[in-house]
């Protein structure tokens, strides 16, 4: 098992990525779909990369990048909802997953005590 596979934040973010994949099978403007695909993929990729680092400073920096990608994804799904491309329930489901991910990532980014 890879280290990142042991992290709850990876699996919550994976659930968000699966949701995005379903949404992107619809007719969504190219600029939004590319941006959302990129940011949601970045969350998972950066969590995996950070888990593989041995330096606490490196881990923290890369988890911060993953957190930023989650925040970017949150803004993008907000736009999808505003434009009527996803339902309110879909938006709330995605938002809930991103909130959980960002809360976990915020704790992982906190200075070590």
GIMOVEN-V130504 format. One record per residue. D_FIRST is the distance of its C-alpha to the first C-alpha in Angstrom with 2 decimals. Layout:
d_first=D_FIRST
d_first=D_FIRST
//
This chain:
d_first=0.00
d_first=3.80
d_first=6.50
d_first=8.35
d_first=6.48
d_first=7.65
d_first=11.06
d_first=13.79
d_first=15.58
d_first=13.14
d_first=13.63
d_first=17.33
d_first=17.72
d_first=16.12
d_first=18.75
d_first=21.34
d_first=20.38
d_first=20.84
d_first=24.15
d_first=25.24
d_first=24.58
d_first=26.91
d_first=29.48
d_first=29.53
d_first=30.50
d_first=33.80
d_first=36.64
d_first=35.75
d_first=37.48
d_first=35.73
d_first=35.70
d_first=33.96
d_first=31.43
d_first=30.45
d_first=30.25
d_first=28.16
d_first=25.74
d_first=25.41
d_first=25.00
d_first=22.49
d_first=20.33
d_first=20.79
d_first=19.41
d_first=15.92
d_first=16.13
d_first=17.36
d_first=14.87
d_first=12.06
d_first=14.51
d_first=15.49
d_first=12.13
d_first=12.09
d_first=15.63
d_first=16.89
d_first=20.28
d_first=20.92
d_first=23.57
d_first=21.40
d_first=18.75
d_first=21.71
d_first=23.44
d_first=20.64
d_first=19.90
d_first=23.67
d_first=23.55
d_first=21.02
d_first=23.45
d_first=26.32
d_first=24.82
d_first=24.40
d_first=28.04
d_first=29.14
d_first=27.55
d_first=29.44
d_first=32.67
d_first=32.10
d_first=31.56
d_first=34.65
d_first=36.52
d_first=35.37
d_first=36.71
d_first=39.91
d_first=40.59
d_first=40.12
d_first=37.19
d_first=34.98
d_first=36.34
d_first=36.51
d_first=34.04
d_first=31.54
d_first=32.14
d_first=31.67
d_first=28.39
d_first=27.01
d_first=28.64
d_first=27.14
d_first=23.55
d_first=24.43
d_first=26.15
d_first=23.15
d_first=20.96
d_first=23.73
d_first=24.33
d_first=20.78
d_first=20.84
d_first=24.31
d_first=23.18
d_first=20.42
d_first=23.24
d_first=25.69
d_first=27.01
d_first=25.42
d_first=27.83
//
